[in-house]
């Protein structure tokens, strides 16, 4: 059984070597590029929006955890700024 496997390996390797030799000698070019489409998904997204009463709302959404990490609201007329930061250890898993 061991002799049969070694003979098969010799046949396969000699055929493979002869194919490579023919490709090399006749300078046959084998196409080796892969054409594919892919989509890159961001981990975080920063959203800057205008509120209904003139305020500017800024938020950062983390797509990995599925939650908002930071929310800021600025009211220019009254000079108020609110900033909410969420502690990651308090988020439910």
HELIX and SHEET records of a PDB file:
HELIX    1   1 UNK A    2  UNK A   25  1                                  24    
HELIX    2   2 UNK A   88  UNK A   90  5                                   3    
SHEET    1   A 4 UNK A  44  UNK A  50  0                                        
SHEET    2   A 4 UNK A  56  UNK A  62 -1                                        
SHEET    3   A 4 UNK A  67  UNK A  75 -1                                        
SHEET    4   A 4 UNK A  80  UNK A  85 -1                                        
END                                                                             
